[in-house]
Amino acid sequence: MFEPKVPPISRASVVQGFRKRYGADPESVVRAPGRVNLIGEHTDYNDGFVMPMAIDRWVWMGIRRRNDRWVRVRSIDLDAESSFALGDLEGPEGDWIDYAKGLAWALAEDSHVLSGFDALVSSSVPVGAGLSSSAAFEMAVARAFVAVSDMAWDPLAMARAGQRAENEWVGVNCGIMDQLISAGGRAGHAILIDCRSLEMTPVPLPRRVAVVVLDTSTRRELAGSEYNDRRTQCSAAAVACGATSLRDVSPAQLDTERAAMGDASFRRAQHVVSETNRTLSAGDAMLRDDVAALGRLMNESHRSLRDDFEVSTPALDAMVEAARAAPGCLGARLTGAGFGGCVVALVAAGQVEAFVPHAGKSFTAATGLTPTAYLCEPVAGAEIAASD
């Protein structure tokens, strides 16, 4: 059955799991949210604008300070455990622990003195679905280091460290959006982020709409995908226009330099330039409570991602079509880097129960795949989790 659902993870279950693994209660439980990007895709690393919201799907981590400088992490979901020494960080292992090691490395490079800890981690953020499971894990690790190392929590500094970990340790040339929204989200709001200045402007989500994330069940691997190629093409287009980034390029400049940059780079740049403008317009629409305009902008974003940036897939397109045909849908688009994963739909709040099964049945009929829906609420960023 295709229904909204919340995975059964709570502070109490993390405490219980930690006690079972380590023989005592954790000193703290931290959590960091995944995110869904309402609009503004592939604009972050081009100094543009994005508008994500942190969602109530979390990476949870029970932690206890160690007397040495070792970090030991047990993953319930992967049924795996890994450890590393903070004073002797070797290179990437090509495994899930690289996100924690890379974060430790980046913080050390920023002159933080880190303490070791034991941790038990569990996540309700779907992996590879475009909901930023890796950034949520990084920000949970950052929150853990802050808790055991007597550091101050600085969302921007921690987001920068997380981005550097992915760029220079893991090998994915991501922008800073995912880490920044996981670190600094605000309950009840999406956040309009200027990816050049990193200014964060909270934008209230209209109460008469709901955000439904539709997971196609198809997955991608960013490090092995065409993501880095797209970034290279965007840089080439900016250079052809005499700019340092596509943030500073106008549609007229793109047309003038089209021949110099080649068709592929032109179409990538055309998406980025138009998407930045759409994102600003979407923020204005939300402030006006114009949900119809917001939905139209989301639809236009998907077309651009599909035709110009070419990061959609048949499954994502089928999910978008199924969503738009379902009751109450105001707009739908792929969310995340693409190449698989999820669609985000804006739905009239009173019609979610009708929307979900209709969209699910249509998608399954078209593809044979079994999807999952997540009804998402905007939440605060990484935090020490209070008692249940």
C-alpha positions as CSV (number, residue, x, y, z in Angstrom):
1,M,0.0,0.0,0.0
2,F,1.4,3.4,-1.0
3,E,0.9,5.5,2.1
4,P,2.7,8.2,4.0
5,K,4.7,6.7,6.9
6,V,7.3,7.6,9.5
7,P,10.0,5.0,10.2
8,P,9.8,4.0,13.9
9,I,13.0,5.6,15.3
10,S,12.9,7.6,18.5
11,R,15.3,8.9,21.1
12,A,14.2,6.0,23.4
13,S,15.0,3.4,20.7
14,V,18.4,4.9,20.2
15,V,19.1,4.9,23.9
16,Q,18.0,1.3,24.1
17,G,20.2,0.3,21.2
18,F,23.2,2.1,22.6
19,R,22.8,0.4,26.0
20,K,22.6,-3.0,24.3
21,R,25.8,-2.3,22.3
22,Y,27.9,-0.5,24.9
23,G,26.5,-1.6,28.2
24,A,25.4,1.9,29.4
25,D,23.2,4.8,28.4
26,P,24.6,7.4,26.0
27,E,25.6,10.8,27.5
28,S,23.7,12.6,24.7
29,V,21.5,11.8,21.7
30,V,21.9,14.1,18.7
31,R,19.9,14.2,15.5
32,A,20.2,15.9,12.2
33,P,17.5,16.1,9.5
34,G,17.5,15.2,5.9
35,R,16.1,17.8,3.5
36,V,13.9,18.2,0.5
37,N,14.6,21.0,-1.9
38,L,11.4,22.7,-3.0
39,I,13.1,24.4,-5.9
40,G,16.6,25.5,-7.0
41,E,18.4,22.4,-8.3
42,H,22.0,22.4,-9.4
43,T,22.2,26.2,-8.6
44,D,24.1,25.9,-5.3
45,Y,27.5,25.3,-6.8
46,N,26.9,28.0,-9.3
47,D,26.5,30.7,-6.6
48,G,22.7,30.8,-7.2
49,F,19.7,30.5,-4.9
50,V,18.1,27.4,-3.5
51,M,15.0,26.8,-1.3
52,P,15.2,23.6,0.7
53,M,13.5,22.7,3.9
54,A,14.8,20.4,6.6
55,I,12.3,17.5,7.0
56,D,11.2,15.2,9.8
57,R,13.4,12.3,8.6
58,W,16.5,12.1,10.8
59,V,19.9,10.6,11.4
60,W,19.9,9.8,15.1
61,M,23.1,9.2,17.1
62,G,23.6,8.2,20.7
63,I,27.1,9.2,21.9
64,R,29.4,8.8,24.8
65,R,32.7,10.5,25.2
66,R,35.9,8.3,25.3
67,N,39.0,8.9,27.3
68,D,41.2,8.4,24.1
69,R,41.0,10.0,20.7
70,W,39.2,7.1,18.9
71,V,35.8,7.4,17.3
72,R,33.8,4.2,17.1
73,V,30.5,4.1,15.3
74,R,28.0,1.3,15.2
75,S,25.3,1.5,12.4
76,I,22.1,-0.3,13.2
77,D,20.8,0.1,9.6
78,L,24.0,-1.3,8.0
79,D,24.6,-3.9,10.8
80,A,28.2,-2.6,10.6
81,E,30.8,-1.0,12.9
82,S,33.9,1.0,12.1
83,S,36.4,3.1,14.0
84,F,39.3,5.5,13.4
85,A,41.9,7.4,15.4
86,L,41.6,11.1,15.3
87,G,45.4,11.6,15.5
88,D,46.1,9.3,12.6
89,L,43.4,9.8,9.9
90,E,44.4,7.7,6.9
91,G,42.8,8.2,3.5
92,P,39.3,7.4,2.4
93,E,38.2,3.8,2.7
94,G,35.4,3.9,0.1
95,D,32.9,3.1,2.7
96,W,30.1,4.8,4.8
97,I,32.5,5.8,7.6
98,D,34.3,8.1,5.1
99,Y,31.7,10.8,5.8
100,A,32.5,10.8,9.5
101,K,36.3,10.6,8.9
102,G,36.1,13.3,6.4
103,L,34.2,15.6,8.8
104,A,36.8,14.9,11.5
105,W,39.5,15.8,9.1
106,A,37.9,19.0,8.0
107,L,37.3,20.1,11.6
108,A,40.9,19.3,12.5
109,E,42.0,21.4,9.4
110,D,40.0,24.2,11.0
111,S,42.1,23.9,14.1
112,H,39.4,22.3,16.3
113,V,40.7,19.9,19.0
114,L,38.4,16.9,18.9
115,S,37.6,14.3,21.5
116,G,36.8,10.7,20.7
117,F,33.4,9.1,21.3
118,D,31.4,5.9,21.0
119,A,28.3,6.2,18.9
120,L,25.3,4.2,17.7
121,V,23.6,5.6,14.7
122,S,20.2,4.9,13.0
123,S,18.5,6.8,10.2
124,S,15.1,7.4,8.8
125,V,16.5,9.3,5.8
126,P,16.3,7.1,2.7
127,V,19.8,6.5,1.3
128,G,20.4,7.6,-2.3
129,A,16.9,9.1,-2.6
130,G,18.0,12.7,-3.0
131,L,17.1,13.6,0.5
132,S,20.6,14.3,1.7
133,S,21.3,11.2,3.9
134,S,25.0,11.9,3.7
135,A,24.7,15.5,4.8
136,A,22.4,14.5,7.7
137,F,25.0,11.9,8.8
138,E,27.8,14.5,8.6
139,M,25.8,17.1,10.6
140,A,24.9,14.5,13.2
141,V,28.6,13.7,13.5
142,A,29.4,17.4,13.8
143,R,26.8,17.7,16.5
144,A,28.4,14.8,18.3
145,F,31.9,16.3,18.1
146,V,30.6,19.6,19.5
147,A,28.9,17.8,22.4
148,V,32.0,15.8,23.4
149,S,34.7,18.4,22.5
150,D,33.2,21.4,24.3
151,M,33.0,23.3,21.0
152,A,30.4,26.0,20.2
153,W,27.7,25.0,17.7
154,D,28.1,27.2,14.6
155,P,25.7,25.9,11.8
156,L,27.6,27.7,9.0
157,A,31.1,26.6,10.1
158,M,29.8,23.0,10.5
159,A,28.2,23.1,7.1
160,R,31.4,24.4,5.5
161,A,33.3,21.5,7.2
162,G,30.7,19.0,5.9
163,Q,31.0,20.4,2.3
164,R,34.8,20.2,2.5
165,A,34.6,16.6,3.7
166,E,32.5,15.6,0.7
167,N,34.6,17.7,-1.8
168,E,38.1,16.8,-0.7
169,W,37.7,13.5,1.2
170,V,34.7,11.6,-0.3
171,G,35.3,13.1,-3.8
172,V,31.8,14.6,-4.6
173,N,31.9,18.2,-5.7
174,C,28.7,19.1,-4.0
175,G,27.6,22.6,-3.0
176,I,26.9,23.6,0.5
177,M,23.1,23.5,0.5
178,D,22.6,20.1,2.0
179,Q,24.8,20.6,4.9
180,L,23.6,24.1,5.6
181,I,19.9,23.2,5.7
182,S,20.6,20.2,7.8
183,A,22.6,22.3,10.2
184,G,20.4,25.4,10.2
185,G,16.8,24.5,9.3
186,R,13.9,26.2,10.9
187,A,10.6,24.6,12.0
188,G,7.6,25.5,9.8
189,H,9.8,27.1,7.2
190,A,11.7,26.6,4.0
191,I,15.0,28.5,3.8
192,L,15.9,30.7,0.8
193,I,19.7,30.4,0.7
194,D,21.9,32.8,-1.3
195,C,24.7,30.3,-2.1
196,R,27.2,33.2,-2.7
197,S,26.7,35.1,0.6
198,L,25.2,32.1,2.4
199,E,22.5,34.4,3.7
200,M,19.6,32.3,4.9
201,T,16.1,33.8,4.7
202,P,13.3,31.8,6.4
203,V,10.2,31.5,4.2
204,P,7.0,30.1,5.9
205,L,5.4,27.1,4.2
206,P,1.8,28.0,3.5
207,R,-0.5,26.2,5.9
208,R,-3.0,25.2,3.2
209,V,-0.5,23.0,1.4
210,A,1.4,19.8,2.2
211,V,4.8,18.6,0.9
212,V,4.8,15.0,-0.1
213,V,8.0,13.3,-1.1
214,L,7.5,10.4,-3.6
215,D,10.3,7.9,-3.6
216,T,10.5,6.1,-6.9
217,S,12.6,3.3,-5.3
218,T,15.3,3.9,-7.9
219,R,18.7,4.8,-6.6
220,R,21.9,6.7,-7.7
221,E,25.5,7.0,-6.6
222,L,26.7,10.6,-6.9
223,A,30.4,9.8,-6.9
224,G,29.9,7.4,-9.8
225,S,27.3,9.4,-11.7
226,E,27.4,12.3,-14.2
227,Y,27.1,14.9,-11.4
228,N,30.7,16.0,-11.6
229,D,30.4,16.2,-15.4
230,R,27.5,18.6,-15.0
231,R,29.5,20.8,-12.7
232,T,32.4,20.9,-15.1
233,Q,30.0,21.9,-17.9
234,C,28.6,24.7,-15.8
235,S,32.1,26.0,-15.1
236,A,32.9,25.9,-18.8
237,A,29.8,27.9,-19.7
238,A,30.6,30.6,-17.1
239,V,34.2,30.9,-18.4
240,A,32.8,31.3,-22.0
241,C,30.7,34.2,-20.7
242,G,33.7,35.8,-19.0
243,A,32.1,35.2,-15.5
244,T,33.4,33.4,-12.4
245,S,30.0,31.7,-12.0
246,L,26.7,31.3,-13.7
247,R,25.2,33.5,-11.0
248,D,26.5,36.5,-12.9
249,V,25.4,35.4,-16.4
250,S,22.2,36.8,-18.0
251,P,20.0,34.9,-20.6
252,A,21.2,37.4,-23.2
253,Q,24.9,36.6,-22.5
254,L,24.1,32.9,-22.8
255,D,22.6,33.4,-26.2
256,T,25.6,35.6,-27.4
257,E,28.2,33.0,-26.3
258,R,26.2,29.9,-27.2
259,A,28.5,28.9,-30.1
260,A,31.6,29.3,-28.0
261,M,30.5,27.0,-25.2
262,G,28.9,24.3,-27.2
263,D,25.3,22.9,-27.1
264,A,25.7,20.8,-24.0
265,S,27.2,23.5,-21.8
266,F,24.7,26.0,-23.1
267,R,21.7,23.9,-22.1
268,R,23.3,23.2,-18.6
269,A,23.8,26.9,-18.2
270,Q,20.3,27.7,-19.5
271,H,18.9,25.6,-16.8
272,V,21.0,27.2,-14.0
273,V,20.2,30.8,-15.0
274,S,16.5,30.2,-15.4
275,E,16.4,28.1,-12.2
276,T,17.9,30.8,-10.1
277,N,15.2,33.2,-11.3
278,R,12.5,30.6,-10.7
279,T,13.8,30.1,-7.1
280,L,13.6,33.8,-6.3
281,S,10.1,33.9,-7.8
282,A,9.1,30.9,-5.7
283,G,10.2,32.7,-2.6
284,D,8.1,35.7,-3.5
285,A,5.1,33.4,-4.3
286,M,5.3,31.8,-0.8
287,L,5.5,35.1,0.9
288,R,2.3,36.1,-1.0
289,D,0.7,32.7,-0.2
290,D,0.3,32.2,-3.9
291,V,0.5,28.4,-3.9
292,A,-0.7,28.1,-7.5
293,A,2.3,30.2,-8.7
294,L,4.6,28.1,-6.6
295,G,3.3,24.9,-8.2
296,R,3.7,26.3,-11.7
297,L,7.3,27.2,-10.9
298,M,8.0,23.6,-9.7
299,N,6.6,22.2,-12.9
300,E,8.8,24.5,-15.0
301,S,11.8,23.4,-12.9
302,H,11.2,19.8,-13.7
303,R,10.9,20.5,-17.4
304,S,14.2,22.4,-17.3
305,L,15.9,19.6,-15.3
306,R,14.6,17.0,-17.8
307,D,15.3,18.8,-21.1
308,D,18.2,21.2,-20.4
309,F,20.2,19.7,-17.5
310,E,19.3,16.1,-18.5
311,V,19.3,14.6,-15.0
312,S,15.8,13.1,-14.9
313,T,15.0,9.4,-15.7
314,P,12.0,7.6,-17.0
315,A,11.0,6.6,-13.5
316,L,11.3,10.2,-12.2
317,D,9.3,11.5,-15.2
318,A,6.6,8.8,-14.7
319,M,6.4,9.8,-11.0
320,V,6.0,13.5,-11.9
321,E,3.2,12.7,-14.4
322,A,1.4,10.5,-11.9
323,A,1.6,13.1,-9.2
324,R,0.3,15.9,-11.4
325,A,-2.6,13.8,-12.4
326,A,-3.6,13.0,-8.8
327,P,-6.2,14.9,-6.8
328,G,-4.9,18.1,-5.1
329,C,-1.5,18.3,-6.8
330,L,-0.4,21.9,-7.5
331,G,3.1,21.0,-8.9
332,A,5.7,18.3,-8.9
333,R,9.4,18.0,-9.8
334,L,12.3,15.8,-9.2
335,T,14.3,16.8,-6.1
336,G,18.0,16.3,-5.4
337,A,20.7,15.8,-8.0
338,G,18.6,13.5,-10.2
339,F,19.5,10.3,-11.9
340,G,17.1,8.5,-9.6
341,G,15.5,9.0,-6.2
342,C,12.5,11.2,-5.4
343,V,10.0,13.6,-6.6
344,V,8.6,16.4,-4.4
345,A,4.9,17.4,-4.8
346,L,3.0,20.3,-3.5
347,V,-0.5,19.1,-2.5
348,A,-3.6,20.8,-1.2
349,A,-3.5,19.9,2.5
350,G,-7.0,18.5,2.6
351,Q,-6.4,16.2,-0.4
352,V,-3.3,14.3,0.7
353,E,-5.2,11.1,1.6
354,A,-6.7,11.0,-1.9
355,F,-3.5,12.2,-3.7
356,V,-1.2,9.5,-2.3
357,P,-2.9,6.3,-3.4
358,H,-3.9,7.8,-6.8
359,A,-0.3,8.8,-7.6
360,G,1.1,5.5,-6.3
361,K,-1.3,3.3,-8.4
362,S,-0.6,5.4,-11.5
363,F,3.1,5.2,-11.1
364,T,3.1,1.4,-10.5
365,A,0.9,0.9,-13.6
366,A,3.3,2.9,-15.7
367,T,6.6,1.4,-14.4
368,G,5.9,-1.8,-12.4
369,L,7.8,-0.2,-9.5
370,T,6.6,0.1,-5.9
371,P,7.0,3.6,-4.6
372,T,6.9,5.1,-1.1
373,A,5.4,8.4,0.0
374,Y,6.7,10.6,2.9
375,L,4.4,13.4,4.2
376,C,7.1,15.9,5.3
377,E,7.0,18.6,7.9
378,P,9.6,21.4,8.0
379,V,11.8,21.0,11.1
380,A,14.7,22.6,12.9
381,G,18.3,21.8,12.1
382,A,20.8,19.5,13.9
383,E,20.2,19.5,17.6
384,I,20.6,17.7,20.9
385,A,17.4,15.5,21.0
386,A,15.2,16.1,24.0
387,S,13.5,13.3,25.9
388,D,10.6,11.7,24.0
